[in-house]
Amino acid sequence: MSLFDNTELTLSAAIRGAGLRQTALSDNIANANTPGYQRQDVDFESALQSAMADGQNPENLQFSVQTDASAPMQPDGNSVDVDTESAKLAENGLDYESLITVAKARLDILQSAMGGGA
C-alpha cells in the first residue's frame, strides 16, 4: 500500500513537468539572439491528461523537451520571441507555485492526520 494517492502522484508529476518547462522557457530566453536556435517547450499538461485517461501511474511519466516547429521563424533562423517567452515563463512560474502550494497543503494534512506537529 502506498502512502500517497493518485492525486498526490499526479501533483508530483505536474511539478516535475512544470519545472522542466521552466528550464526550457529559460533556455529559450537565454538563446533569443542565437542564430538558428529553435524555440522549445514541454507539453506536460497533455501528457498528464493522456496518462490519467489511460489509467497510467503518473509517477512513471517522463516528460521531454520538444522543438516548437510552429513558432514563427526570424530571418536568422531563430524562433524565440522574448516577450512571448517572458509571459510564458511568468505564467508557468505561477502554475508551478500553485502546484507546490497544493502539494504542501496535502502533505500538511497527512502529517496532521498522522499526529505530527507543524
Order of alpha helices (4+ residues) and beta strands (2+ residues): alpha-beta-alpha-beta-alpha
